[in-house]
Structure formats: C-alpha cells, structure tokens
Amino acid sequence: MNLTQGRARIATSIAERLHQNGHTAYFAGGCVRDQIMNREAHDFDIATTATPDIVEKIFPKVVPVGRQFGVMIVVEEGIPFEVATFRSEAAYLDGRHPSKVIFSRPEEDARRRDFTVNGLFYDPFARKVVDFVGGQEDIQRKVIRAIGHPEERFEEDKLRLLRAIRFSANLGFEIEEKTWKSLKAHAAKITQVSPERIREELVKIFTRPGAGNGFLLLSESGLMKEVLPEIEAMKGVQQQPDFHPEGDVFIHTKMLLDRLQHPSATLALSALLHDVGKPKTFAVREGKITFYEHAPLGAAMAREILKRLRFSNQETDSICESVANHMKFADVQRMRSGKLKQFVSRPNFQEELELHKVDCQSSHGMLDHYEFLKKKLVEFAHEDLKPKPLVNGNDLIALGMKPGPAMKPLLEEIYELQLEGKFKSQEEALRWVRGRLESPPKV
C-alpha cells in the first residue's frame, strides 16, 4: 500500500500519532479491500484501541459524530477521517444500531462487520494485512460472504441486504450460496430501512460499474419488488420486435444501465425510469404493440417513486423532465430551427442526449437523430441560444392586447421566430406583432 500520497499520507499521520500515544491503529474496511484489488481507495477509515475521549485529547479538530458507538471524525488538512474504537456489539434492537457497544480487540471488531471482504485491517507500521475473517481468500475467489451467520448479519442491519447486492455488482463478485439464500429469505424486511438509506444504496448500485448486474440481482433476490415494484412490473412486458429486438422492457432497461459510463445519479435514474410507464400503457393495435403516452405517464410515476425515496426536488425535476422528453427526440429532425434551439439549450439536454443514445443502442440501434443533434450543436456553437426576448407581455398590452391566457402562446411564437432570425430588432418584431393583432390567423 502506497502511504505517501494524498489521503493515505494523511491517514498514516493520524495512525502514527495514535501509535505514538501507545495505541494500536489500523486502516479498516473498504480501503484495505480496494488496495488488495489494486483499486483506488477513497476513504481511509481508522480503527484503534484509543477511546473517543483519548482521540479528542490527541487531535485538535474532532467531531463526535457517534461517540456512543466509539466513532469520531478527525479533521486533518481540511479532510475528515473516521476514527473508530475497536468494539463488539450487543443486539441490534432497531435493525440499524446496536443496543450496546463494548470497546474490545481487533478480532472482535472484525467479526461484527458485514462481509469478509470488508472485515480486513491493514497495519501501516508492520506493512501487512490483518485478516481475522478470511477476507483475503474471498477477494481472491471473488466472493461476497457474510461474516459468521448471514441471518445474524442481515438481522442486525437490514441495509446489508442492499449492500450485498452493491458490492457484488460493483466488484464483479459472486454472492456466496448461504449468504444469497439468507438474503432472499430476508428480502421483505428491507422495507424496515429508511427511504434515505435505501436511496443511497440504489444510487451506488446504478451509478457504478456493474449496474446492469446489480439490476438483475435486485430482481432475483426479491428486493426489487419491495423497493421498486414499478420496475419489477416491466418483466414480461413485450415490445414491438422491429424496434426492440432485445426483448421485454425489463431487459431493455438493464441494457441501458450496462451502457452508461460513470453516469450521474440523475442520468442513471433517468435510464432506470424512462420506460416505467410502459406496463400501464401496453396495448396491441392492428397487430402492433403500442405504448401511447407512456412518457408523460412515466414522468408522473417517476415523480412518485423519487418522492418515496426522498430524492431532492432538483434531482426529481431533472429526472422527470428526462423521462417526459425521451420520446421527443424522434421529432428533432422535423422541428423548426427556433423550437430546436430551445430544445437543445435546456440545462438538462446533455444528459437527455446521452439517455437517447443508449436508449437507441439498447434497441433498434439507429442513431440518426443523435448524429443530427451532434451536428446541430456544432452549428449552434457560436450562437446565443437564449437571447433576451425582443417582445414581452407589457409590449403586447401597449399594442392593445388584453392580458390573459392568449398572451403566452403568442409570446412563445414571437420568441421562436426571433430564434429563427426573422427579427433583427425590437422594431421589426413589434411590426410583426401589430400585423398579427390586426389580422389574426383563422382557426
């Protein structure tokens, strides 16, 4: 393990100060696993014999986030590091927190953790891995195995059901047989976990490598029908074969997740939910499968799902906009230039464009609309796609128009024409408006 750079260097200095004060200090958990796998480690947690009171005395800046559980945050060079006292735990009466914590030895601390691959320590002074649970062997064998009895680990904290899926998907590991059987047996209990914690795990599953496999494991384990029943409902919903040779809506969605490369949470959730309206709009008309209005219905369903999982309003709005708009990409080559400029200048457009690409790649494979838009973006690169409107509501009133709902579509039409270059000045725009008001189009 390279201890001379970045966070590893700072974490080592924290461990050294604990060591100098007579305490054992190891790196713990995921950073050890990642280093063994030659993956970049991001979070360096430290486990120690020092109690919270002692940690506070040694370090100048400490945040007691979980003193009762022996967990403190030490801030060094502006970066927070978790420093936890070795501990064993009594029963988890609330399915999340132990009813009692007893400060103990490293071996007992390792045995209270969730999976063997996360139960490893690294001694930065002896420069060796400390393994009480067989985690190194399971990393070599690419296995996710609960420490001790799987039933006990899952009963202690039901979130571990989702964490098992996440580690299996992200690391590309198999879930060991007993752990898998216990996971499936306990799947219904995931509803005892707070929506916020479920959301965090789902985001990690869908935004990191192996998202498609995680999608399948969620379904196969029984967790999907508990946390995302609307996605489980996609199974068996067939699609028109000439447009969707890949199969049903569920498989199509899995393929999208497989194709995304390091997506944001909003893009990943947009892909997950883009066709969520299809099961409820499935119909066969004149021998063809249709899903009329599945995009607006899907956006409404997505809003309910995201609200249930406590996503922020901003994330929810972005995702729902992507779901609502994903079918509009089929019309882009027929849009007037003003409307097209408005379409591509929206804040959400780049993620919607990426969603459109993987949607096509995961079905019929035709990218003509995508390529058209890429060319248009180059063409529009030096234009101001959001100029100040030449005409506003006050201008219409000054020209004699009564305030009311008819103003909005007229202002939209004027702005579209402005984007198309029909007007070079406000004077030209107002002249056009006068003509329109004097001779409105016949309906």
C-alpha positions as CSV (number, residue, x, y, z in Angstrom):
1,M,0.0,0.0,0.0
2,N,1.4,3.4,-1.0
3,L,1.2,5.5,2.1
4,T,3.0,8.6,0.8
5,Q,0.3,10.2,-1.3
6,G,-3.0,12.0,-0.8
7,R,-5.4,10.8,1.8
8,A,-3.3,7.7,2.5
9,R,-0.5,10.0,3.7
10,I,-2.8,12.0,6.0
11,A,-4.4,8.8,7.3
12,T,-0.9,7.4,8.0
13,S,0.0,10.5,10.0
14,I,-3.2,10.1,12.1
15,A,-2.3,6.5,12.8
16,E,1.2,7.5,13.7
17,R,0.0,9.9,16.3
18,L,-2.2,7.3,17.8
19,H,0.7,4.8,17.8
20,Q,3.0,7.4,19.4
21,N,0.4,7.7,22.3
22,G,0.5,3.9,22.9
23,H,-2.5,2.8,20.8
24,T,-2.9,0.2,18.1
25,A,-4.2,1.9,14.9
26,Y,-5.1,0.1,11.7
27,F,-6.7,1.1,8.4
28,A,-10.1,-0.7,8.2
29,G,-12.7,-1.9,5.7
30,G,-13.1,-0.8,2.1
31,C,-9.7,1.0,1.7
32,V,-7.9,-2.3,2.6
33,R,-10.1,-4.3,0.1
34,D,-9.5,-1.8,-2.6
35,Q,-5.8,-1.7,-2.2
36,I,-5.6,-5.5,-2.3
37,M,-7.6,-5.4,-5.5
38,N,-5.3,-2.6,-6.9
39,R,-8.3,-0.2,-7.0
40,E,-8.0,3.4,-6.0
41,A,-9.1,3.8,-2.3
42,H,-11.0,7.0,-1.5
43,D,-12.0,6.7,2.2
44,F,-9.3,5.7,4.7
45,D,-11.1,4.7,7.9
46,I,-9.0,4.1,11.0
47,A,-9.7,1.6,13.8
48,T,-7.9,1.9,17.1
49,T,-7.7,0.9,20.7
50,A,-8.0,4.6,21.7
51,T,-11.3,5.6,23.1
52,P,-13.2,8.7,22.0
53,D,-12.0,10.7,25.0
54,I,-8.4,9.9,24.1
55,V,-8.9,10.7,20.4
56,E,-10.2,14.2,21.4
57,K,-7.1,14.8,23.5
58,I,-4.7,13.8,20.8
59,F,-6.2,15.7,17.9
60,P,-7.1,19.4,17.7
61,K,-10.1,19.1,15.5
62,V,-12.5,16.3,16.3
63,V,-16.3,15.9,15.5
64,P,-18.0,13.4,17.9
65,V,-20.5,12.1,15.3
66,G,-21.1,8.8,17.1
67,R,-19.4,9.0,20.4
68,Q,-21.7,6.4,22.0
69,F,-20.6,3.9,19.3
70,G,-17.0,4.9,19.5
71,V,-17.0,6.7,16.2
72,M,-15.3,10.1,15.9
73,I,-14.3,12.3,12.9
74,V,-10.8,13.6,12.9
75,V,-10.3,16.6,10.5
76,E,-6.7,17.0,9.1
77,E,-5.8,19.4,6.3
78,G,-9.5,20.0,5.9
79,I,-10.3,16.4,5.2
80,P,-12.5,14.3,7.5
81,F,-11.3,10.8,8.6
82,E,-13.4,8.3,10.6
83,V,-11.5,7.1,13.7
84,A,-13.4,4.3,15.5
85,T,-12.6,2.4,18.6
86,F,-12.4,-1.4,18.2
87,R,-15.7,-2.7,19.5
88,S,-18.1,-5.6,19.8
89,E,-21.8,-5.0,19.8
90,A,-24.9,-6.3,21.6
91,A,-28.2,-7.0,19.7
92,Y,-29.5,-4.5,17.1
93,L,-32.9,-3.9,18.5
94,D,-33.8,-1.2,15.9
95,G,-32.4,-3.1,12.9
96,R,-29.7,-0.5,12.5
97,H,-27.9,0.4,15.7
98,P,-26.5,-1.9,18.4
99,S,-28.3,-1.6,21.8
100,K,-24.9,-1.6,23.5
101,V,-21.2,-1.1,22.4
102,I,-18.3,-2.7,24.3
103,F,-14.8,-1.5,23.4
104,S,-12.8,-4.6,22.6
105,R,-10.0,-6.1,20.5
106,P,-9.4,-6.0,16.7
107,E,-10.5,-9.6,16.2
108,E,-13.9,-9.0,17.9
109,D,-14.3,-5.8,15.9
110,A,-13.7,-7.6,12.6
111,R,-16.3,-10.2,13.4
112,R,-19.1,-7.6,13.9
113,R,-18.7,-6.3,10.4
114,D,-20.9,-7.2,7.4
115,F,-18.9,-9.1,4.8
116,T,-15.5,-10.8,4.8
117,V,-14.1,-8.5,2.1
118,N,-14.9,-5.5,4.3
119,G,-13.6,-7.1,7.5
120,L,-9.9,-6.6,6.8
121,F,-7.4,-4.3,8.6
122,Y,-4.0,-3.0,7.4
123,D,-1.2,-2.3,9.9
124,P,0.7,0.7,8.4
125,F,3.7,0.1,10.7
126,A,4.2,-3.6,10.0
127,R,3.0,-3.0,6.4
128,K,0.8,-6.1,6.4
129,V,-2.9,-7.0,6.1
130,V,-4.5,-8.3,9.4
131,D,-7.2,-10.8,8.4
132,F,-9.4,-12.5,11.1
133,V,-12.3,-13.4,8.8
134,G,-10.8,-14.9,5.6
135,G,-11.4,-11.8,3.6
136,Q,-8.2,-12.1,1.5
137,E,-9.2,-15.5,0.3
138,D,-12.7,-14.3,-0.6
139,I,-11.2,-11.4,-2.6
140,Q,-9.0,-13.9,-4.5
141,R,-12.0,-16.1,-5.1
142,K,-14.2,-13.1,-5.9
143,V,-16.9,-13.9,-3.3
144,I,-19.2,-11.8,-1.2
145,R,-19.7,-13.8,2.1
146,A,-21.3,-12.6,5.3
147,I,-19.1,-12.8,8.3
148,G,-20.3,-15.5,10.7
149,H,-24.0,-16.4,10.3
150,P,-25.7,-14.5,7.4
151,E,-29.0,-14.4,9.2
152,E,-27.4,-12.6,12.2
153,R,-25.7,-10.0,9.9
154,F,-28.8,-9.2,8.0
155,E,-31.0,-9.0,11.1
156,E,-28.5,-6.6,12.7
157,D,-28.9,-4.1,9.8
158,K,-31.4,-4.8,7.0
159,L,-29.5,-2.3,4.8
160,R,-26.8,-5.1,4.4
161,L,-29.3,-6.8,2.1
162,L,-28.8,-4.0,-0.5
163,R,-25.1,-3.6,0.4
164,A,-24.5,-7.3,-0.6
165,I,-26.0,-6.6,-4.0
166,R,-24.0,-3.4,-4.3
167,F,-20.6,-5.0,-3.6
168,S,-21.4,-8.0,-5.8
169,A,-22.3,-5.7,-8.7
170,N,-19.6,-3.0,-8.2
171,L,-16.8,-5.5,-7.6
172,G,-18.0,-8.2,-10.1
173,F,-18.1,-10.8,-7.3
174,E,-20.5,-13.7,-6.7
175,I,-22.6,-13.8,-3.6
176,E,-21.7,-17.0,-1.6
177,E,-24.6,-19.5,-1.5
178,K,-25.5,-19.3,2.2
179,T,-25.3,-15.6,2.1
180,W,-27.5,-15.5,-1.0
181,K,-30.1,-17.8,0.4
182,S,-30.3,-15.8,3.6
183,L,-30.5,-12.6,1.6
184,K,-33.5,-13.8,-0.4
185,A,-35.2,-15.1,2.8
186,H,-34.8,-11.6,4.4
187,A,-35.6,-9.5,1.3
188,A,-39.1,-8.4,2.5
189,K,-37.5,-6.8,5.6
190,I,-35.8,-4.2,3.5
191,T,-38.9,-2.1,4.0
192,Q,-37.8,-1.6,7.6
193,V,-34.9,0.6,6.4
194,S,-35.4,4.3,6.0
195,P,-36.0,5.6,2.4
196,E,-32.9,7.8,2.6
197,R,-30.6,4.8,3.3
198,I,-32.3,2.7,0.5
199,R,-31.8,5.6,-1.9
200,E,-28.1,6.0,-1.1
201,E,-27.5,2.3,-1.8
202,L,-29.6,2.3,-5.0
203,V,-27.6,5.3,-6.3
204,K,-24.4,3.5,-5.7
205,I,-25.6,0.4,-7.5
206,F,-26.8,2.2,-10.6
207,T,-24.0,4.8,-10.9
208,R,-21.0,2.5,-10.6
209,P,-19.6,-0.4,-12.6
210,G,-21.8,-3.5,-12.8
211,A,-25.1,-1.5,-12.7
212,G,-26.9,-3.9,-15.1
213,N,-25.9,-6.9,-13.0
214,G,-27.0,-5.1,-9.9
215,F,-30.3,-4.5,-11.6
216,L,-30.7,-8.3,-12.2
217,L,-29.6,-9.2,-8.7
218,L,-32.1,-6.8,-7.1
219,S,-34.9,-8.6,-9.0
220,E,-33.6,-12.2,-8.4
221,S,-33.2,-11.5,-4.7
222,G,-36.7,-10.2,-4.3
223,L,-35.5,-6.8,-3.2
224,M,-36.7,-5.1,-6.4
225,K,-40.4,-5.9,-5.8
226,E,-40.0,-4.4,-2.3
227,V,-38.2,-1.1,-3.1
228,L,-39.1,-0.6,-6.8
229,P,-42.2,-2.6,-7.7
230,E,-42.8,-0.4,-10.7
231,I,-39.6,-1.7,-12.2
232,E,-40.3,-5.3,-11.4
233,A,-43.6,-4.8,-13.3
234,M,-41.6,-4.3,-16.5
235,K,-40.8,-8.1,-16.6
236,G,-42.6,-9.8,-19.4
237,V,-43.9,-6.6,-21.0
238,Q,-43.1,-7.4,-24.6
239,Q,-42.3,-4.7,-27.2
240,Q,-42.6,-4.4,-31.0
241,P,-39.8,-6.7,-32.3
242,D,-38.7,-4.4,-35.2
243,F,-38.0,-1.6,-32.8
244,H,-37.0,-3.7,-29.8
245,P,-35.4,-6.9,-30.9
246,E,-33.6,-7.1,-27.5
247,G,-36.8,-8.3,-25.7
248,D,-39.1,-7.0,-23.0
249,V,-39.0,-3.7,-21.2
250,F,-37.1,-5.1,-18.2
251,I,-34.2,-6.4,-20.4
252,H,-34.2,-3.2,-22.4
253,T,-33.7,-1.2,-19.2
254,K,-31.0,-3.5,-18.0
255,M,-29.1,-2.9,-21.3
256,L,-29.3,0.9,-20.8
257,L,-27.7,0.6,-17.4
258,D,-25.0,-1.6,-18.8
259,R,-24.1,1.0,-21.5
260,L,-23.9,4.1,-19.3
261,Q,-20.3,5.1,-18.4
262,H,-19.9,6.7,-15.0
263,P,-23.3,8.4,-15.1
264,S,-24.5,11.0,-12.6
265,A,-27.4,9.9,-10.3
266,T,-29.9,11.9,-12.4
267,L,-28.8,10.2,-15.7
268,A,-28.7,6.7,-14.1
269,L,-32.2,7.2,-12.6
270,S,-33.5,8.6,-15.8
271,A,-32.3,5.4,-17.6
272,L,-33.9,3.3,-14.9
273,L,-37.2,5.0,-15.1
274,H,-37.5,6.2,-18.7
275,D,-39.9,3.4,-19.7
276,V,-41.6,2.9,-16.3
277,G,-44.9,4.0,-17.9
278,K,-44.9,1.1,-20.4
279,P,-46.5,-1.6,-18.4
280,K,-49.6,0.5,-17.8
281,T,-49.9,1.7,-21.4
282,F,-49.3,-1.6,-23.2
283,A,-51.8,-2.3,-26.0
284,V,-52.0,-4.1,-29.3
285,R,-53.5,-2.1,-32.1
286,E,-53.9,-3.5,-35.6
287,G,-51.4,-6.3,-34.7
288,K,-48.7,-3.9,-33.4
289,I,-47.6,-3.3,-29.8
290,T,-48.0,0.3,-28.7
291,F,-47.3,2.3,-25.5
292,Y,-49.2,5.6,-26.3
293,E,-48.4,8.4,-23.8
294,H,-46.0,6.2,-21.8
295,A,-43.6,9.1,-21.5
296,P,-45.9,11.6,-19.6
297,L,-47.4,8.8,-17.5
298,G,-43.8,7.6,-16.8
299,A,-42.8,11.1,-15.7
300,A,-45.7,11.2,-13.2
301,M,-44.9,7.7,-11.9
302,A,-41.2,8.6,-11.6
303,R,-42.1,11.6,-9.5
304,E,-44.0,9.4,-7.0
305,I,-41.1,6.9,-6.9
306,L,-38.5,9.6,-6.4
307,K,-40.6,11.3,-3.7
308,R,-40.9,8.0,-1.9
309,L,-37.1,7.6,-2.0
310,R,-36.6,11.1,-0.7
311,F,-34.7,12.4,-3.7
312,S,-34.1,16.2,-3.7
313,N,-36.6,18.4,-5.6
314,Q,-33.9,19.4,-8.1
315,E,-32.9,15.7,-8.8
316,T,-36.6,14.8,-9.1
317,D,-37.4,17.6,-11.5
318,S,-34.4,16.8,-13.8
319,I,-35.1,13.0,-13.9
320,C,-38.8,13.6,-14.6
321,E,-38.0,16.0,-17.3
322,S,-35.8,13.4,-19.0
323,V,-38.5,10.8,-18.7
324,A,-41.1,13.1,-20.1
325,N,-38.9,14.2,-23.0
326,H,-37.3,11.0,-24.1
327,M,-39.7,10.3,-26.9
328,K,-39.4,13.9,-28.3
329,F,-36.0,13.0,-29.8
330,A,-37.8,11.2,-32.6
331,D,-39.1,14.6,-33.7
332,V,-36.0,16.7,-33.7
333,Q,-35.3,16.5,-37.4
334,R,-38.8,17.9,-38.1
335,M,-38.6,20.7,-35.6
336,R,-38.4,24.3,-36.8
337,S,-35.0,25.8,-36.0
338,G,-36.4,28.1,-33.3
339,K,-38.0,25.2,-31.5
340,L,-34.9,23.1,-31.9
341,K,-32.7,25.8,-30.4
342,Q,-35.0,26.0,-27.4
343,F,-34.9,22.2,-27.1
344,V,-31.1,21.9,-27.1
345,S,-30.5,24.9,-24.8
346,R,-32.3,23.5,-21.8
347,P,-30.0,22.7,-18.8
348,N,-31.0,19.0,-18.9
349,F,-30.3,18.5,-22.6
350,Q,-26.8,16.9,-22.5
351,E,-28.0,14.2,-20.1
352,E,-31.1,13.6,-22.2
353,L,-29.0,13.3,-25.3
354,E,-26.9,10.6,-23.6
355,L,-30.0,8.9,-22.5
356,H,-31.3,9.0,-26.1
357,K,-28.1,7.5,-27.4
358,V,-28.1,4.5,-25.0
359,D,-31.8,4.0,-25.5
360,C,-31.3,3.6,-29.2
361,Q,-28.2,1.4,-28.8
362,S,-30.2,-0.8,-26.5
363,S,-33.0,-1.3,-29.0
364,H,-33.1,-0.7,-32.8
365,G,-29.5,0.7,-32.9
366,M,-30.3,3.7,-35.2
367,L,-28.5,6.8,-34.2
368,D,-29.6,9.2,-36.9
369,H,-31.4,11.6,-34.5
370,Y,-28.4,11.6,-32.2
371,E,-25.9,12.3,-35.0
372,F,-28.2,15.1,-36.3
373,L,-28.2,16.7,-32.9
374,K,-24.5,16.5,-32.5
375,K,-24.1,18.3,-35.9
376,K,-26.6,20.9,-34.8
377,L,-24.7,21.5,-31.6
378,V,-21.6,22.3,-33.6
379,E,-23.6,24.5,-35.9
380,F,-25.1,26.4,-33.0
381,A,-21.9,26.6,-31.0
382,H,-21.3,30.3,-31.7
383,E,-24.9,31.4,-31.4
384,D,-26.7,32.8,-28.3
385,L,-29.4,30.3,-27.9
386,K,-31.0,32.1,-25.1
387,P,-31.2,35.8,-26.1
388,K,-33.3,38.3,-24.3
389,P,-36.8,38.3,-25.8
390,L,-37.4,41.3,-28.1
391,V,-41.1,41.4,-27.0
392,N,-42.6,40.9,-23.6
393,G,-46.1,41.0,-22.1
394,N,-46.0,44.7,-21.4
395,D,-45.3,45.3,-25.1
396,L,-48.4,43.3,-26.1
397,I,-50.5,45.2,-23.7
398,A,-49.1,48.5,-25.0
399,L,-50.2,47.4,-28.5
400,G,-53.8,46.9,-27.3
401,M,-53.9,43.2,-26.4
402,K,-55.9,42.3,-23.3
403,P,-54.0,40.4,-20.6
404,G,-55.0,36.8,-20.5
405,P,-54.0,33.2,-21.4
406,A,-53.8,34.1,-25.1
407,M,-50.6,36.0,-24.5
408,K,-48.4,33.0,-23.6
409,P,-48.7,31.1,-27.0
410,L,-48.2,34.4,-28.9
411,L,-45.1,35.3,-26.9
412,E,-43.7,31.8,-27.5
413,E,-44.3,32.1,-31.2
414,I,-42.6,35.5,-31.3
415,Y,-39.6,34.1,-29.4
416,E,-39.4,31.1,-31.7
417,L,-39.3,33.5,-34.7
418,Q,-36.7,35.6,-33.0
419,L,-34.5,32.5,-32.6
420,E,-35.0,31.7,-36.3
421,G,-33.6,35.1,-37.2
422,K,-36.9,36.6,-38.6
423,F,-36.4,39.7,-36.5
424,K,-33.2,41.7,-36.3
425,S,-34.6,44.3,-33.9
426,Q,-37.4,45.0,-31.5
427,E,-38.9,47.4,-34.0
428,E,-39.2,44.6,-36.6
429,A,-40.7,42.3,-34.0
430,L,-43.3,44.8,-32.9
431,R,-44.2,45.5,-36.6
432,W,-44.9,41.8,-37.0
433,V,-47.0,41.7,-33.8
434,R,-49.1,44.7,-35.0
435,G,-49.8,42.8,-38.2
436,R,-50.8,39.7,-36.3
437,L,-53.1,41.5,-33.9
438,E,-54.8,43.4,-36.8
439,S,-55.2,40.2,-38.9
440,P,-55.1,37.1,-36.6
441,P,-54.8,33.7,-38.3
442,K,-58.1,31.9,-39.0
443,V,-58.7,28.8,-36.9
